[in-house]
Amino acid sequence: MNKSLLFFSALFLSIVFSCSSKRDTGSMNMENWKSDRYGCKGLRIQDLEELERLKHSYLGVDNQALIKTFGRPDRVELVDKSQTFFFYFLEPSGNCDGVEIEKEPLRVLFRLNAISKVSEVTITNQNP
């Protein structure tokens, strides 16, 4: 009886700690963030300062925690088999209705390594 209780306790703890959870976003308004797909409404750019401050805290986070925190990425780009980029546009992108793009929009790029962990966070208007 004690061995099975110990086994199930260990199993429960491993499941609890292996699950991805939302990450701290400080004072960012995540309702606005998630409702501003492709940066079309101009709401994400309001949190640029806070994102700059927190960006290094996302290093090592897995892809599921990113999705739980920031919502589905605006774009996902697979670069060879060892890395993936998650794009979240901060300024209106070409996917926005009625928006004519004169320059590449500002975006946050999360580079994920082969084991789907964030290895770099960059805020840029350039493609990887």
Salt bridges, closest charged atoms under 4 A:
GLU50 OE2 - ARG53 NH2 2.66
GLU52 OE1 - LYS55 NZ 3.72
ASP74 OD1 - ARG37 NH1 3.30
ASP74 OD2 - ARG44 NH1 2.50
GLU77 OE1 - ARG75 NH2 3.70
GLU91 OE1 - LYS103 NZ 3.21
GLU104 OE1 - ARG107 NH2 2.63
GLU120 OE1 - ARG111 NE 2.73
